[in-house]
Amino acid sequence: MGAGEDPGEVARRLVREAEGLPDVVGLSSGGFGTLTTPVPGGRVRGVAVRADSVEVGVVVRFGRPLPEIAAEARRA
């Protein structure tokens, strides 16, 4: 995330990009709900934008090796 970028906008953009990947069937906020980004009026679920990192919780379809899907997601 660049300086001055709005965490909520970054999270929403990452959700759109992740949902556009062919093997991603959804996003998950994790077992404890920690993969979220607070925004006015709620939360963006499935993406945690922090000052020093960004984490995305994807749910993928069965079939392709996970490292391939992860590499594709990182490039998106």
Residue, then its C-alpha position, 0 to 999 in steps of 0.5 A: m500500500g502506498a503512502g496516502e492510500d485509503p485502506g478501505e479503497v485498497a481492500r475493495r480493489l483487492v476484493r474485486e481483483a481476487e474475485g476476478l481470478p478463475d480459481v477463486v470462489g470466494l473470500s474468507s475473513g478467517g476462522f477468527g474474523t481477523l482478515t477484515t479492513p474497517v471502513p465507515g459503516g462496516r468492514v471489508r471481509g476477506v482482506a486485512v490492510r494494515a500499516d505494514s502488510v496486506e493479507v487476503g483470505v481466498v477460498v479456491r476451487f479444487g484442482r490446481p496446485l495451491p502454489e500456482i493459484a497463489a502466484e497468480a493471485r500475487r500477480a493480480 
